Amino acid sequence: MAPITQHRGIQGAYRKGWDAAMSGQLQAACPYRDYRTSRGRITFSRVFRRAWVEGYRDAQAVFVGPKRESRAIIASSGGISGLAN
């Protein structure tokens, strides 16, 4: 699900997260860091980090989720003859 915002930067962060998941990168590869002020307060950088992570997780849910389920079904049924599990 795409972010509900008109802010192009946030939309871009979401798309980059989606693209990262599709290219097989780890979620830890998020380029947006959690910057804090000198007093430890959060900054607006969290918005971009969250958008990237949401894009990553949405792509995982759409494209990786079904693959994991199908592997579990194949494994529970004893596998496919002639193929290694």
Phi, psi and omega in degrees: 000126181289153180295143180269085180200156175261356183288116185295327179294319179291320176298321179294320178296319178299313180297321179294324176295317178300312181297322180297317179296319182291333180269003174088011178287160176278155179297333178294349180280005180305124182281350183266119182266159179271084180284141179236156176285173180297338177270000178090004179283153180285158179239179181292347180300335179296331180296315180291320178298316181295319179298318179297313181295320178296318176298319178297311182292324178296318178296319178299317181294323183282316189253329182269323182308307180298327179294317179297319180296317182293326177294321179295321179294317180296316181295319182288339180268005179094007177088179178255127184299133179092351179243142176280140179275000000 
